[in-house]
């Protein structure tokens, strides 16, 4: 299992920090894993799954139009 830090998540998703935390609060983005007192990370496979879900949503919308 690979843990990604915030900068890596931002790079891979194209989202900013505030957007990531907004989506987490809304329950639409993977929750971070506590790594220490002041450190969190995200499971890489969960981020990749989230990205694939976005791609599938886009493809469904395109097919419906």
HTML snippet that shows the backbone in 3Dmol.js (N, CA, C, O; Angstrom):
<script src="https://3Dmol.org/build/3Dmol-min.js"></script>
<div id="view" style="width:600px;height:400px;position:relative"></div>
<script>
const pdb = `
ATOM      1  N   UNK A   1       0.855  -1.176   0.000  1.00  0.00           N
ATOM      2  CA  UNK A   1       0.000   0.000   0.000  1.00  0.00           C
ATOM      3  C   UNK A   1       0.901   1.239   0.000  1.00  0.00           C
ATOM      4  O   UNK A   1       1.893   1.311   0.726  1.00  0.00           O
ATOM      5  N   UNK A   2       0.528   2.196  -0.826  1.00  0.00           N
ATOM      6  CA  UNK A   2       1.292   3.432  -0.930  1.00  0.00           C
ATOM      7  C   UNK A   2       0.464   4.574  -0.348  1.00  0.00           C
ATOM      8  O   UNK A   2      -0.720   4.716  -0.653  1.00  0.00           O
ATOM      9  N   UNK A   3       1.100   5.377   0.486  1.00  0.00           N
ATOM     10  CA  UNK A   3       0.459   6.548   1.081  1.00  0.00           C
ATOM     11  C   UNK A   3       0.986   7.795   0.378  1.00  0.00           C
ATOM     12  O   UNK A   3       2.195   7.980   0.238  1.00  0.00           O
ATOM     13  N   UNK A   4       0.064   8.642  -0.058  1.00  0.00           N
ATOM     14  CA  UNK A   4       0.423   9.887  -0.735  1.00  0.00           C
ATOM     15  C   UNK A   4       0.233  11.057   0.226  1.00  0.00           C
ATOM     16  O   UNK A   4      -0.728  11.089   0.995  1.00  0.00           O
ATOM     17  N   UNK A   5       1.138  11.998   0.178  1.00  0.00           N
ATOM     18  CA  UNK A   5       0.988  13.214   0.952  1.00  0.00           C
ATOM     19  C   UNK A   5       0.157  14.223   0.149  1.00  0.00           C
ATOM     20  O   UNK A   5      -0.118  14.013  -1.032  1.00  0.00           O
ATOM     21  N   UNK A   6      -0.233  15.303   0.796  1.00  0.00           N
ATOM     22  CA  UNK A   6      -1.154  16.269   0.185  1.00  0.00           C
ATOM     23  C   UNK A   6      -0.637  16.799  -1.148  1.00  0.00           C
ATOM     24  O   UNK A   6      -1.407  16.905  -2.102  1.00  0.00           O
ATOM     25  N   UNK A   7       0.636  17.132  -1.234  1.00  0.00           N
ATOM     26  CA  UNK A   7       1.155  17.686  -2.492  1.00  0.00           C
ATOM     27  C   UNK A   7       1.012  16.690  -3.636  1.00  0.00           C
ATOM     28  O   UNK A   7       0.733  17.082  -4.769  1.00  0.00           O
ATOM     29  N   UNK A   8       1.201  15.402  -3.348  1.00  0.00           N
ATOM     30  CA  UNK A   8       1.030  14.377  -4.378  1.00  0.00           C
ATOM     31  C   UNK A   8      -0.434  14.250  -4.780  1.00  0.00           C
ATOM     32  O   UNK A   8      -0.745  14.108  -5.963  1.00  0.00           O
ATOM     33  N   UNK A   9      -1.335  14.299  -3.796  1.00  0.00           N
ATOM     34  CA  UNK A   9      -2.775  14.219  -4.091  1.00  0.00           C
ATOM     35  C   UNK A   9      -3.186  15.415  -4.949  1.00  0.00           C
ATOM     36  O   UNK A   9      -3.935  15.265  -5.915  1.00  0.00           O
ATOM     37  N   UNK A  10      -2.700  16.589  -4.597  1.00  0.00           N
ATOM     38  CA  UNK A  10      -3.010  17.787  -5.374  1.00  0.00           C
ATOM     39  C   UNK A  10      -2.508  17.638  -6.812  1.00  0.00           C
ATOM     40  O   UNK A  10      -3.217  17.978  -7.759  1.00  0.00           O
ATOM     41  N   UNK A  11      -1.303  17.135  -6.967  1.00  0.00           N
ATOM     42  CA  UNK A  11      -0.723  16.961  -8.296  1.00  0.00           C
ATOM     43  C   UNK A  11      -1.540  15.970  -9.128  1.00  0.00           C
ATOM     44  O   UNK A  11      -1.848  16.245 -10.287  1.00  0.00           O
ATOM     45  N   UNK A  12      -1.891  14.830  -8.548  1.00  0.00           N
ATOM     46  CA  UNK A  12      -2.589  13.786  -9.288  1.00  0.00           C
ATOM     47  C   UNK A  12      -4.045  14.140  -9.599  1.00  0.00           C
ATOM     48  O   UNK A  12      -4.573  13.723 -10.630  1.00  0.00           O
ATOM     49  N   UNK A  13      -4.694  14.897  -8.728  1.00  0.00           N
ATOM     50  CA  UNK A  13      -6.105  15.223  -8.955  1.00  0.00           C
ATOM     51  C   UNK A  13      -6.300  16.557  -9.651  1.00  0.00           C
ATOM     52  O   UNK A  13      -7.345  16.787 -10.259  1.00  0.00           O
ATOM     53  N   UNK A  14      -5.319  17.435  -9.573  1.00  0.00           N
ATOM     54  CA  UNK A  14      -5.473  18.781 -10.120  1.00  0.00           C
ATOM     55  C   UNK A  14      -6.270  19.696  -9.199  1.00  0.00           C
ATOM     56  O   UNK A  14      -6.619  20.811  -9.584  1.00  0.00           O
ATOM     57  N   UNK A  15      -6.559  19.231  -7.986  1.00  0.00           N
ATOM     58  CA  UNK A  15      -7.324  20.017  -7.023  1.00  0.00           C
ATOM     59  C   UNK A  15      -6.397  20.767  -6.078  1.00  0.00           C
ATOM     60  O   UNK A  15      -5.258  20.361  -5.848  1.00  0.00           O
ATOM     61  N   UNK A  16      -6.901  21.854  -5.544  1.00  0.00           N
ATOM     62  CA  UNK A  16      -6.174  22.595  -4.516  1.00  0.00           C
ATOM     63  C   UNK A  16      -6.506  22.052  -3.138  1.00  0.00           C
ATOM     64  O   UNK A  16      -7.440  21.266  -2.974  1.00  0.00           O
ATOM     65  N   UNK A  17      -5.733  22.477  -2.153  1.00  0.00           N
ATOM     66  CA  UNK A  17      -5.906  22.016  -0.785  1.00  0.00           C
ATOM     67  C   UNK A  17      -7.323  22.258  -0.270  1.00  0.00           C
ATOM     68  O   UNK A  17      -7.947  21.358   0.292  1.00  0.00           O
ATOM     69  N   UNK A  18      -7.824  23.471  -0.463  1.00  0.00           N
ATOM     70  CA  UNK A  18      -9.148  23.786   0.075  1.00  0.00           C
ATOM     71  C   UNK A  18     -10.240  22.970  -0.608  1.00  0.00           C
ATOM     72  O   UNK A  18     -11.213  22.589   0.042  1.00  0.00           O
ATOM     73  N   UNK A  19     -10.104  22.698  -1.887  1.00  0.00           N
ATOM     74  CA  UNK A  19     -11.089  21.876  -2.594  1.00  0.00           C
ATOM     75  C   UNK A  19     -11.075  20.439  -2.081  1.00  0.00           C
ATOM     76  O   UNK A  19     -12.128  19.828  -1.900  1.00  0.00           O
ATOM     77  N   UNK A  20      -9.889  19.910  -1.850  1.00  0.00           N
ATOM     78  CA  UNK A  20      -9.776  18.547  -1.327  1.00  0.00           C
ATOM     79  C   UNK A  20     -10.489  18.443   0.013  1.00  0.00           C
ATOM     80  O   UNK A  20     -11.282  17.525   0.225  1.00  0.00           O
ATOM     81  N   UNK A  21     -10.213  19.376   0.920  1.00  0.00           N
ATOM     82  CA  UNK A  21     -10.838  19.319   2.243  1.00  0.00           C
ATOM     83  C   UNK A  21     -12.343  19.617   2.182  1.00  0.00           C
ATOM     84  O   UNK A  21     -13.106  19.117   3.009  1.00  0.00           O
ATOM     85  N   UNK A  22     -12.768  20.420   1.216  1.00  0.00           N
ATOM     86  CA  UNK A  22     -14.203  20.663   1.032  1.00  0.00           C
ATOM     87  C   UNK A  22     -14.903  19.376   0.594  1.00  0.00           C
ATOM     88  O   UNK A  22     -15.975  19.046   1.102  1.00  0.00           O
ATOM     89  N   UNK A  23     -14.299  18.652  -0.348  1.00  0.00           N
ATOM     90  CA  UNK A  23     -14.868  17.392  -0.806  1.00  0.00           C
ATOM     91  C   UNK A  23     -14.845  16.327   0.291  1.00  0.00           C
ATOM     92  O   UNK A  23     -15.764  15.512   0.375  1.00  0.00           O
ATOM     93  N   UNK A  24     -13.815  16.323   1.125  1.00  0.00           N
ATOM     94  CA  UNK A  24     -13.764  15.385   2.251  1.00  0.00           C
ATOM     95  C   UNK A  24     -14.926  15.675   3.199  1.00  0.00           C
ATOM     96  O   UNK A  24     -15.617  14.758   3.643  1.00  0.00           O
ATOM     97  N   UNK A  25     -15.134  16.945   3.504  1.00  0.00           N
ATOM     98  CA  UNK A  25     -16.225  17.332   4.404  1.00  0.00           C
ATOM     99  C   UNK A  25     -17.583  16.949   3.828  1.00  0.00           C
ATOM    100  O   UNK A  25     -18.504  16.609   4.572  1.00  0.00           O
ATOM    101  N   UNK A  26     -17.708  17.005   2.507  1.00  0.00           N
ATOM    102  CA  UNK A  26     -18.969  16.645   1.849  1.00  0.00           C
ATOM    103  C   UNK A  26     -19.131  15.130   1.707  1.00  0.00           C
ATOM    104  O   UNK A  26     -20.198  14.652   1.323  1.00  0.00           O
ATOM    105  N   UNK A  27     -18.077  14.380   2.015  1.00  0.00           N
ATOM    106  CA  UNK A  27     -18.137  12.928   1.898  1.00  0.00           C
ATOM    107  C   UNK A  27     -17.944  12.404   0.499  1.00  0.00           C
ATOM    108  O   UNK A  27     -18.313  11.267   0.208  1.00  0.00           O
ATOM    109  N   UNK A  28     -17.362  13.225  -0.390  1.00  0.00           N
ATOM    110  CA  UNK A  28     -17.198  12.824  -1.790  1.00  0.00           C
ATOM    111  C   UNK A  28     -15.741  12.615  -2.189  1.00  0.00           C
ATOM    112  O   UNK A  28     -15.428  12.506  -3.374  1.00  0.00           O
ATOM    113  N   UNK A  29     -14.860  12.561  -1.209  1.00  0.00           N
ATOM    114  CA  UNK A  29     -13.427  12.373  -1.479  1.00  0.00           C
ATOM    115  C   UNK A  29     -12.876  11.460  -0.398  1.00  0.00           C
ATOM    116  O   UNK A  29     -13.338  11.507   0.743  1.00  0.00           O
ATOM    117  N   UNK A  30     -11.896  10.628  -0.735  1.00  0.00           N
ATOM    118  CA  UNK A  30     -11.328   9.728   0.276  1.00  0.00           C
ATOM    119  C   UNK A  30     -10.789  10.490   1.495  1.00  0.00           C
ATOM    120  O   UNK A  30     -10.185  11.555   1.366  1.00  0.00           O
ATOM    121  N   UNK A  31     -11.022   9.920   2.662  1.00  0.00           N
ATOM    122  CA  UNK A  31     -10.549  10.542   3.899  1.00  0.00           C
ATOM    123  C   UNK A  31      -9.063  10.255   4.096  1.00  0.00           C
ATOM    124  O   UNK A  31      -8.575   9.190   3.718  1.00  0.00           O
ATOM    125  N   UNK A  32      -8.353  11.199   4.683  1.00  0.00           N
ATOM    126  CA  UNK A  32      -6.926  10.983   4.939  1.00  0.00           C
ATOM    127  C   UNK A  32      -6.709   9.999   6.083  1.00  0.00           C
ATOM    128  O   UNK A  32      -7.579   9.792   6.928  1.00  0.00           O
ATOM    129  N   UNK A  33      -5.533   9.406   6.083  1.00  0.00           N
ATOM    130  CA  UNK A  33      -5.110   8.479   7.124  1.00  0.00           C
ATOM    131  C   UNK A  33      -4.138   9.220   8.039  1.00  0.00           C
ATOM    132  O   UNK A  33      -3.153   9.775   7.554  1.00  0.00           O
ATOM    133  N   UNK A  34      -4.386   9.245   9.347  1.00  0.00           N
ATOM    134  CA  UNK A  34      -3.437   9.898  10.251  1.00  0.00           C
ATOM    135  C   UNK A  34      -2.100   9.159  10.242  1.00  0.00           C
ATOM    136  O   UNK A  34      -2.059   7.934  10.359  1.00  0.00           O
ATOM    137  N   UNK A  35      -1.014   9.909  10.104  1.00  0.00           N
ATOM    138  CA  UNK A  35       0.321   9.317  10.079  1.00  0.00           C
ATOM    139  C   UNK A  35       1.127   9.666  11.321  1.00  0.00           C
ATOM    140  O   UNK A  35       2.097   8.985  11.652  1.00  0.00           O
ATOM    141  N   UNK A  36       0.731  10.699  11.988  1.00  0.00           N
ATOM    142  CA  UNK A  36       1.441  11.155  13.180  1.00  0.00           C
ATOM    143  C   UNK A  36       0.663  12.280  13.804  1.00  0.00           C
ATOM    144  O   UNK A  36      -0.503  12.493  13.472  1.00  0.00           O
ATOM    145  N   UNK A  37       1.286  12.995  14.698  1.00  0.00           N
ATOM    146  CA  UNK A  37       0.606  14.086  15.384  1.00  0.00           C
ATOM    147  C   UNK A  37       0.089  15.152  14.424  1.00  0.00           C
ATOM    148  O   UNK A  37      -1.020  15.657  14.600  1.00  0.00           O
ATOM    149  N   UNK A  38       0.871  15.493  13.424  1.00  0.00           N
ATOM    150  CA  UNK A  38       0.486  16.572  12.512  1.00  0.00           C
ATOM    151  C   UNK A  38       0.635  16.189  11.049  1.00  0.00           C
ATOM    152  O   UNK A  38       0.827  17.048  10.189  1.00  0.00           O
ATOM    153  N   UNK A  39       0.546  14.902  10.773  1.00  0.00           N
ATOM    154  CA  UNK A  39       0.749  14.448   9.398  1.00  0.00           C
ATOM    155  C   UNK A  39      -0.378  13.498   8.989  1.00  0.00           C
ATOM    156  O   UNK A  39      -0.798  12.632   9.756  1.00  0.00           O
ATOM    157  N   UNK A  40      -0.849  13.691   7.761  1.00  0.00           N
ATOM    158  CA  UNK A  40      -1.844  12.786   7.187  1.00  0.00           C
ATOM    159  C   UNK A  40      -1.408  12.407   5.775  1.00  0.00           C
ATOM    160  O   UNK A  40      -0.574  13.073   5.162  1.00  0.00           O
ATOM    161  N   UNK A  41      -1.985  11.338   5.287  1.00  0.00           N
ATOM    162  CA  UNK A  41      -1.727  10.906   3.921  1.00  0.00           C
ATOM    163  C   UNK A  41      -2.973  10.220   3.387  1.00  0.00           C
ATOM    164  O   UNK A  41      -3.917   9.954   4.131  1.00  0.00           O
ATOM    165  N   UNK A  42      -2.967   9.943   2.116  1.00  0.00           N
ATOM    166  CA  UNK A  42      -4.097   9.293   1.461  1.00  0.00           C
ATOM    167  C   UNK A  42      -3.612   8.001   0.825  1.00  0.00           C
ATOM    168  O   UNK A  42      -2.488   7.924   0.329  1.00  0.00           O
ATOM    169  N   UNK A  43      -4.463   6.994   0.843  1.00  0.00           N
ATOM    170  CA  UNK A  43      -4.132   5.724   0.199  1.00  0.00           C
ATOM    171  C   UNK A  43      -4.191   5.936  -1.310  1.00  0.00           C
ATOM    172  O   UNK A  43      -5.218   6.350  -1.849  1.00  0.00           O
ATOM    173  N   UNK A  44      -3.087   5.650  -1.979  1.00  0.00           N
ATOM    174  CA  UNK A  44      -2.981   5.924  -3.415  1.00  0.00           C
ATOM    175  C   UNK A  44      -4.095   5.248  -4.211  1.00  0.00           C
ATOM    176  O   UNK A  44      -4.663   5.864  -5.113  1.00  0.00           O
ATOM    177  N   UNK A  45      -4.414   4.003  -3.895  1.00  0.00           N
ATOM    178  CA  UNK A  45      -5.445   3.293  -4.657  1.00  0.00           C
ATOM    179  C   UNK A  45      -6.816   3.950  -4.494  1.00  0.00           C
ATOM    180  O   UNK A  45      -7.625   3.923  -5.421  1.00  0.00           O
ATOM    181  N   UNK A  46      -7.085   4.541  -3.326  1.00  0.00           N
ATOM    182  CA  UNK A  46      -8.358   5.239  -3.120  1.00  0.00           C
ATOM    183  C   UNK A  46      -8.421   6.509  -3.966  1.00  0.00           C
ATOM    184  O   UNK A  46      -9.478   6.847  -4.498  1.00  0.00           O
ATOM    185  N   UNK A  47      -7.308   7.205  -4.090  1.00  0.00           N
ATOM    186  CA  UNK A  47      -7.249   8.403  -4.936  1.00  0.00           C
ATOM    187  C   UNK A  47      -7.414   8.006  -6.395  1.00  0.00           C
ATOM    188  O   UNK A  47      -8.137   8.667  -7.141  1.00  0.00           O
ATOM    189  N   UNK A  48      -6.751   6.937  -6.804  1.00  0.00           N
ATOM    190  CA  UNK A  48      -6.883   6.466  -8.187  1.00  0.00           C
ATOM    191  C   UNK A  48      -8.322   6.040  -8.484  1.00  0.00           C
ATOM    192  O   UNK A  48      -8.836   6.314  -9.569  1.00  0.00           O
ATOM    193  N   UNK A  49      -8.971   5.376  -7.533  1.00  0.00           N
ATOM    194  CA  UNK A  49     -10.377   4.985  -7.713  1.00  0.00           C
ATOM    195  C   UNK A  49     -11.268   6.218  -7.849  1.00  0.00           C
ATOM    196  O   UNK A  49     -12.184   6.231  -8.672  1.00  0.00           O
ATOM    197  N   UNK A  50     -11.009   7.245  -7.056  1.00  0.00           N
ATOM    198  CA  UNK A  50     -11.789   8.484  -7.116  1.00  0.00           C
ATOM    199  C   UNK A  50     -11.640   9.121  -8.508  1.00  0.00           C
ATOM    200  O   UNK A  50     -12.619   9.581  -9.095  1.00  0.00           O
ATOM    201  N   UNK A  51     -10.420   9.142  -9.019  1.00  0.00           N
ATOM    202  CA  UNK A  51     -10.170   9.699 -10.348  1.00  0.00           C
ATOM    203  C   UNK A  51     -10.914   8.883 -11.406  1.00  0.00           C
ATOM    204  O   UNK A  51     -11.537   9.454 -12.301  1.00  0.00           O
ATOM    205  N   UNK A  52     -10.852   7.556 -11.309  1.00  0.00           N
ATOM    206  CA  UNK A  52     -11.549   6.700 -12.279  1.00  0.00           C
ATOM    207  C   UNK A  52     -13.059   6.914 -12.213  1.00  0.00           C
ATOM    208  O   UNK A  52     -13.730   6.894 -13.245  1.00  0.00           O
ATOM    209  N   UNK A  53     -13.598   7.117 -11.016  1.00  0.00           N
ATOM    210  CA  UNK A  53     -15.036   7.410 -10.888  1.00  0.00           C
ATOM    211  C   UNK A  53     -15.393   8.701 -11.620  1.00  0.00           C
ATOM    212  O   UNK A  53     -16.436   8.778 -12.270  1.00  0.00           O
ATOM    213  N   UNK A  54     -14.536   9.707 -11.519  1.00  0.00           N
ATOM    214  CA  UNK A  54     -14.776  10.972 -12.229  1.00  0.00           C
ATOM    215  C   UNK A  54     -14.765  10.760 -13.733  1.00  0.00           C
ATOM    216  O   UNK A  54     -15.581  11.339 -14.450  1.00  0.00           O
ATOM    217  N   UNK A  55     -13.851   9.937 -14.213  1.00  0.00           N
ATOM    218  CA  UNK A  55     -13.772   9.644 -15.643  1.00  0.00           C
ATOM    219  C   UNK A  55     -15.023   8.891 -16.102  1.00  0.00           C
ATOM    220  O   UNK A  55     -15.586   9.193 -17.155  1.00  0.00           O
ATOM    221  N   UNK A  56     -15.453   7.906 -15.300  1.00  0.00           N
ATOM    222  CA  UNK A  56     -16.659   7.146 -15.648  1.00  0.00           C
ATOM    223  C   UNK A  56     -17.893   8.050 -15.658  1.00  0.00           C
ATOM    224  O   UNK A  56     -18.743   7.924 -16.539  1.00  0.00           O
ATOM    225  N   UNK A  57     -17.996   8.961 -14.686  1.00  0.00           N
ATOM    226  CA  UNK A  57     -19.115   9.911 -14.671  1.00  0.00           C
ATOM    227  C   UNK A  57     -19.130  10.760 -15.935  1.00  0.00           C
ATOM    228  O   UNK A  57     -20.186  10.987 -16.526  1.00  0.00           O
ATOM    229  N   UNK A  58     -17.957  11.227 -16.345  1.00  0.00           N
ATOM    230  CA  UNK A  58     -17.851  12.027 -17.559  1.00  0.00           C
ATOM    231  C   UNK A  58     -18.291  11.226 -18.772  1.00  0.00           C
ATOM    232  O   UNK A  58     -19.040  11.725 -19.611  1.00  0.00           O
ATOM    233  N   UNK A  59     -17.832   9.991 -18.867  1.00  0.00           N
ATOM    234  CA  UNK A  59     -18.162   9.163 -20.016  1.00  0.00           C
ATOM    235  C   UNK A  59     -19.676   8.865 -20.063  1.00  0.00           C
ATOM    236  O   UNK A  59     -20.262   8.838 -21.145  1.00  0.00           O
ATOM    237  N   UNK A  60     -20.300   8.645 -18.910  1.00  0.00           N
ATOM    238  CA  UNK A  60     -21.742   8.411 -18.876  1.00  0.00           C
ATOM    239  C   UNK A  60     -22.497   9.639 -19.342  1.00  0.00           C
ATOM    240  O   UNK A  60     -23.467   9.525 -20.090  1.00  0.00           O
ATOM    241  N   UNK A  61     -22.056  10.830 -18.902  1.00  0.00           N
ATOM    242  CA  UNK A  61     -22.709  12.075 -19.322  1.00  0.00           C
ATOM    243  C   UNK A  61     -22.573  12.270 -20.824  1.00  0.00           C
ATOM    244  O   UNK A  61     -23.528  12.675 -21.488  1.00  0.00           O
ATOM    245  N   UNK A  62     -21.396  11.984 -21.361  1.00  0.00           N
ATOM    246  CA  UNK A  62     -21.169  12.142 -22.800  1.00  0.00           C
ATOM    247  C   UNK A  62     -22.019  11.152 -23.601  1.00  0.00           C
ATOM    248  O   UNK A  62     -22.542  11.495 -24.661  1.00  0.00           O
ATOM    249  N   UNK A  63     -22.153   9.943 -23.098  1.00  0.00           N
ATOM    250  CA  UNK A  63     -22.944   8.926 -23.806  1.00  0.00           C
ATOM    251  C   UNK A  63     -24.431   9.258 -23.767  1.00  0.00           C
ATOM    252  O   UNK A  63     -25.171   8.908 -24.687  1.00  0.00           O
ATOM    253  N   UNK A  64     -24.869   9.928 -22.712  1.00  0.00           N
ATOM    254  CA  UNK A  64     -26.292  10.270 -22.566  1.00  0.00           C
ATOM    255  C   UNK A  64     -26.684  11.463 -23.449  1.00  0.00           C
ATOM    256  O   UNK A  64     -27.865  11.661 -23.737  1.00  0.00           O
ATOM    257  N   UNK A  65     -25.700  12.250 -23.874  1.00  0.00           N
ATOM    258  CA  UNK A  65     -26.049  13.432 -24.677  1.00  0.00           C
ATOM    259  C   UNK A  65     -26.015  13.185 -26.148  1.00  0.00           C
ATOM    260  O   UNK A  65     -26.287  14.094 -26.933  1.00  0.00           O
TER     261      UNK A  65
END
`;
const viewer = $3Dmol.createViewer("view");
viewer.addModel(pdb, "pdb");
viewer.setStyle({}, {cartoon: {color: "spectrum"}});
viewer.zoomTo();
viewer.render();
</script>
